[in-house]
């Protein structure tokens, strides 16, 4: 957009944050203009940022005077606000329940499995890597069996559940986790990467 008409939406995050990347994917796929503000750890301690999110966490979305925190909450907001009735957040009860289940898995097993293993390896987090790997192996075996019978996680088409689970799964090798044992999982990743306007999350420099 031109300088005279700046984007209404501002996303605070970092390029290598899977939580931010899932929001970037939906913004791009909905073709919503936005401004990205790189927000490293030190910036999240500033008074200005803590006014946006007192927990000091990314991502945060500003939409005019509206502030939404938490990546999964942002996905729901964007789908409801800018794509009501779209396949990204289905209304049909079973599919809607499936989306919620996978958003919970993204915030649970994926966060404390492959995402944490990646943080341990890439940034030296002191958490228990063996525990993170155990969680990763369990959730990837579950996803492999689930995706062996369907193309996407929650419905017969891509939803915000797929975007929420994609980034940290795709970058699991950065945490020392091989995806080779999981062909159905890898095929699912390829389907997400083939979606219009997909953009990858950057890897290690």
N, C-alpha and C positions, 0 to 999 in steps of 0.2 A: 504493500500500500504506500501511497505517497506520504511525504512528511506532513502535508496538510490534513491527512486523514489517517492518523496512526491507528494501529489495531486496538480494538476495545479490550481485548484479553491480554493479560500478562501472566506468563508461567515462570515461576521461580523454581530452579532445580540445578542439576549439573548434567553434563552430557553423558556421563557414564553411570548415572543413576537409573536402574531399571524401573524404579517407581516413577521417575519423571518421563522415561522413555515411553511407558505405556500410555501416558497422557499425550505425548507428542504424536504417537501413532494415531490416536483417535482424532486429534485436532487436524492432522493432515488428511485423514480419510474422510472427514466431514468437510474438508476444505474451508476451515475456519482460520482467518488470519490471526496471528498472535505474535507477541513479543516474548522472546526468551531471555531471562535474566539469570546469568550464571551465579549461583549462590553457594559458594564453598562453606565449609564448616565454620570458619571464623565469622563469615557474614551472617550466619544464622544466630549468632549470639548478640547481634546488634539490636538496639532498642527498636529501630524501625521494623526489622524483620519479626521480632518477638511481638510486636503489635499485630502483625498479620497472623502469626501462629505462635502462641505462648509456649508450645512444646518445642519450638525451635527445629521443626522437621520440614523436609521437602518431600514432595512438591507442594506448592501453594499456587492456586489459581485466583487471579483478580479479574473479575468481570464487571467493569464499572465500579460500583460501590459494594458489590458482592464479593466476599472472600470465601473460598472453599479450600479446606485442608484435607489431606489424605488422598492418595492416588485413586483408590477405588471409589471413594465418594465423588471425586472429580469426574471420573468416567461416567458414573450414574448421572451427575448433574449435566454434563455435556450432552449425553444421549437424550435426556428428558427435555433439556432447554433448547437444543439446536437440531435434534432429529427425533421429535416425538413420533411414536408409532413406527419407528424404523426397526429393522431386524437387529440392530446393535443391542437393544435392550427389549426383548420380546415381552408382550403382554400375556401370551398364552401361559397358563399356570405352571405347567410342567417345565417348559423352557425357562420361565422366569425363576423358578426354584433352582433349576440347573445352573443358571448364571450366578445366583447367590451362593450356591455351594462352591463353585470354582473361585469366586471372589474370596471366599473364606479360606480356601486352600492356598490361594496366592498370598494372603496375609498370614497364613500359618505355616504349613509344611514347606512351601516354596521359599518363603522368607527365611525360615530357620534351617532350611536345607541348602539348596544350591546357592541362594543369595548370600547366606552367611559364609559358606565355604569359600566363595569368591572374595568376600571382604577379608577373610583371614589370610588368604594367599596374596591378594593384590595390595592390601593396605596394612597387613600385620595385626589385625584384630586379635586380641588374646583369648577369644572364645574357644571352646572345645571343638577342634576340627573333626575328631572321630565321631562325635555326636552329630555334627552337621552332615557328615557323609552318610551316616546311618539313616538320618531323616531323608536325605536326597535319594538314596537307593530305594527306600520304601515308597516314596511318592512317585519316583520315575517308573518303578515296576507297576504301580497302580495306573499311572497315565498310559503306559505302554499297552496294558490290557484293555483299558477303556478306549483308546484310540485305534486298537486293532479292529474295532467293530463300528467305527464311525469316523467321519472326516474332521469334525470339530468337537469341542469339549461339551457344550451345553445344548446345542441345537444342530440342525442339518445345514447350518450356515455359520459364518463367523459372527461372534458377539463380543461384547466387551470382556467376557470371561477369557476368551482366547488372547486378547491383547494384554490382560492383566497377568496371564501366566507365561506369556511368550519370552520376555526379555531375559529374565534370570535363568530360564530353561535353556535358551539359545546360548547363553554365555557361561553355562556350567563348566565347560572346559577350562575357563580362567580360574576356577576353584579346584582344578585337578580331577574333574569328573568327566569321564569319557561318555559320549553319546552313542558310541558304536553299538552297544548291546541293545539299543532301543530303536529299531527301524521304523515302527509306527510313529513314535515320537518325532523322529527326524523328518518323516514325511509330513507330519502336521506342521512342523516348523517351516518346511518349504512352502506349504500352502499359505501360511501367514505371510511369508516373504513375497509371495506372488500377488498379494492383494494390491489393488491400485493405490498409488502414492505411498507405499511402504518405504520407510527409511531405516537402515540399520542403526543400532546403538554402537558407538565407537568402541573399539577394543583397546587393549593396553597401548600406550604410546611407544 
